[in-house]
Amino acid sequence: MNKVKVFRVTGEIRKSNLKTPFRKEVMAVKPEHAVEKIYCELGSKHRVKRFHIKIASVEEIPPEEIKSLLLKKLVAGEGEFGKQN
């Protein structure tokens, strides 16, 4: 079974007269899967086509550098979705 890693993807959304930079952390097996997830999420939330999204870099990050609290908990194995203490 493949190990899931955390990737930080940076880039920008380019619309006709607006450029919006972004930096997003996602869990994926390979960098290609991380890019695909970014296209899906940004396209869904911001209603942009794939050709409007320009990816600048995709880098694997160690658990100490994760900024997303949800991803930190998932990587550390502290929490599960839907469970109450």
N, C-alpha and C positions, 0 to 999 in steps of 0.2 A: 504494500500500500504506500502511496506517495505521501510525503510529509507536506503539510500546508504551511506556507510561509507568509510573512507580512511584507507587503510592498508599498512604497511611497511613490505615487505617480504625480508628477508636476507638469503643468502646461497652461494653456489658455483657451478660452472660448472666444472665437472670432466671429462676430456678427457684422453686419454692414458698416456700422459706425461705432462699434463698441468692442473693446477687448477686455475680457475679464480673466485674470490669472486664477489658477486653482492649485491646491495641493491636497491630495486625498490619500488615505491609507486604506488598503483593502487586503483581504486574505485570499490567497490563490496558490495553486501548485506551481505554476510557471509564470514568468513575466507576461507572456502572451495572454494568459487568462486574466491577469490583472488589468491589462489594457482593455480587453473585451468588456470586463465588468464596469470599467470607467465609462466606456462608450454607452453602455446600457443605462447606467445610473444618471449620468449627466443628460443624456438624450431624453430620458423620462422626466426628470425634475425640471429641466430648463427648456425643454422643447426645442432642442437644436439637433441638426443632422450631424452625422459622423464627420463630414468634411469641414464642419465649423469648429471641431475640436482638434487642437494641435497638441500632441504629446511631446514634451521637452525631454523628460527623463523618467525612467522606471528603475528604482533601486530597491534591493532587499534590505530591510532594516532589522537590527537585533531587537529583542524584546525590551531592552532598556530605553530605546529611542522612540517607542510607540507613544503617540500623543492622544490617540482616541481612547477614552476610558473603557468603552465597550470592548474594543479589541484587546486592551490590556487584560481585562478580566477573562476573556475567552482564551487568550494565550496562557495565562497563569493557571487556568482551570478552576478559578474560584467560583464562578457562577454558571448556572444553567438557565436557559430561558424558561419562563413559566413556573419556576419554583419559588415558593414563599418560605421564609424561615419561620 
